[in-house]
Amino acid sequence: MTAAFQNVPRENSGGPREPLQPDAEWEVLPPEGNVGKKDIEPLFRILALFMDNLIRVPGTQFRIGLDPIIGLIPGIGDTGAAMVSALALVQAARQGLPKVVLARMSLNVLVNQLIGIVPIIGDAFSAWFKSNQRNYDLLKQHSTGLRRGATRSDWVFVIGVVIGLALIVLSGVAISVFLLNQLFKVMSA
């Protein structure tokens, strides 16, 4: 019998029936009070692996991830990478990471996005800069202050950062669309 069905009353027990209660509570977003560094560290480790260190360049110790590869797709590549990083930042803020660390992480994402929108050069920069790996390293270096819940000012800060990142991402998309449009005009003329 599995743990989920252990407290199901039996038909022939003769005693009063107990209401069914699940053994574990399922929540989309867990409460902020009982989370810590160990809860978000795997998220940042996996993000750093896939986005920055997935593939080793043959004959070297240099590694690249999906960030510079998908960045080659005009408009949506850099946007997608920035959105993934921004979602990780939201999770870190939700779990009480101090604003100073969030600001440094946000700056890493912002720099990667700003330079990343430049074709070819931006992708080479993303391969070198590794913003998600830098954010994971910041999280590992940070050892105190994670047990406090997020305050109202933390949320205002994070919402401001997310809005700023969204504006930058939308600007990047607009610039990419404009450049592609101009390229097609030149090629068709």
Buried (B, 14 or more C-beta within 10 A) or exposed (E): EEEEEEEEEEEEEEEEEEEEEEEEEEEEEEEEEEBEBEEBBEBBBEBBBBBBBBEEEEEEEEBBBBBBBBBEEBBBBBBBBBBBBBEBBBBBBBBBBBBEBBEBBBBBBBBBBBBBBBBEEBBBBBBEBBBBBBBBBBBEEBEEEBEBEBEEEBEEBBEEBBEEBBEBBEEBBEBBEEBEEEEEEEEEE
